[in-house]
Amino acid sequence: MRCGFATSSVPWLGVVLIVLFVETLQDGVTIPNYVHFPRGNPYVGIFVAIAIPLDLRGPADVFFSMNFESSYPLPQNQTEFTYPPIIGSTTRQMIYRFLESKINSYGFPGRQCLQRAVCEATEYTTRNYGVLGDIVHILLTPSTTKKESNMTDFVDAERFAREQGNCKKYRENCKLSILNLISKVTNKFKGY
């Protein structure tokens, strides 16, 4: 007993598939690109979640998570691209304002806590910590971008950490350490 397709039916299968996916227009034949430009109302979404394990010493693992989500419409065809791109107009000041308002919504002083985070990111290096370390370094190092108005507080916090080597001044203004939420600095050799 034989299973499968007969050799002579394989070329016909290809022809049937081509006919199903090809649209015939007055000017000729075109193959629509449904992957790049889907029909309907196409959107692309970005969802980022930061999960922090809580030490409750119970039978289950419990995490505190903060979710950030955004949706962007995709173009219907190649004539709908916009220039300059939206991402090009995003500034560090806009990102910092967003983070400040998010921190404020949790009941902490947003600007002071963000200054503390900038100072601590400079005090404790984030190099060699993979992608997350690179993102933290890029985000919390204001001196790496062009000078923007209303950013001197953050540049001063970075400079203070470089010159003084500690962030005690900024720890007094904000009790929340954003970097401690995602990592913890410990001395591995303590007790040896």
C-alpha positions, 0 to 999 in steps of 0.5 A, spaced: 500 500 500 502 506 498 501 513 502 503 520 499 502 524 493 503 521 486 509 524 483 505 527 477 500 531 482 506 535 486 506 540 480 499 541 480 499 542 487 504 548 486 499 551 480 493 551 485 497 554 491 499 560 486 492 561 483 490 561 490 495 567 492 495 571 486 491 576 484 489 578 477 489 586 475 488 589 469 495 591 468 497 584 469 499 579 475 501 581 482 502 577 488 500 581 494 505 582 500 500 580 506 506 579 511 508 586 510 502 590 509 496 586 512 489 588 510 484 591 515 487 595 521 494 592 522 497 594 529 504 592 532 504 592 539 510 593 544 509 590 551 514 590 556 514 587 563 519 588 569 517 583 574 521 583 581 520 577 586 518 578 592 521 574 598 515 572 602 517 565 604 511 561 602 509 555 598 508 560 592 513 564 588 510 571 588 512 577 583 511 584 583 510 587 576 510 593 572 507 593 565 508 598 559 504 597 553 504 601 547 500 600 540 502 603 533 498 602 527 502 599 521 502 602 514 497 599 509 501 600 503 508 604 502 505 611 500 503 611 508 510 611 511 511 618 515 518 622 515 521 623 519 520 617 523 516 618 530 522 615 534 527 620 531 523 625 535 523 622 542 528 625 547 531 623 553 527 629 556 520 626 554 522 619 557 524 622 563 518 626 564 514 619 563 518 616 568 517 621 573 510 621 572 510 613 573 514 614 579 509 620 582 503 615 581 506 610 586 507 616 591 514 617 591 517 624 588 519 622 581 524 627 579 528 626 586 528 618 585 530 619 578 536 623 580 538 618 585 537 612 579 542 616 575 547 617 580 547 610 582 547 607 575 554 612 575 556 609 582 555 602 580 557 600 573 552 596 569 557 594 564 558 586 563 550 585 565 548 584 558 542 587 555 538 589 561 545 593 563 546 596 556 539 599 557 540 601 564 546 605 562 543 608 556 537 610 559 540 613 566 546 616 563 544 623 560 551 625 558 551 621 552 546 625 549 546 632 546 544 638 551 537 639 552 534 644 557 531 642 563 536 636 564 541 639 568 539 636 574 540 629 572 547 631 569 549 634 575 547 627 579 551 623 574 557 628 575 556 628 582 557 620 582 563 620 578 566 626 582 564 624 589 563 616 588 557 616 592 550 618 592 548 619 599 546 626 597 540 623 593 539 618 597 536 623 602 531 626 597 528 619 595 527 613 599 526 608 593 532 605 589 529 604 582 536 600 581 535 596 587 528 593 584 531 590 579 538 588 582 542 588 589 549 590 590 552 585 595 559 583 598 560 576 596 566 575 600 563 578 606 563 573 612 569 569 609 
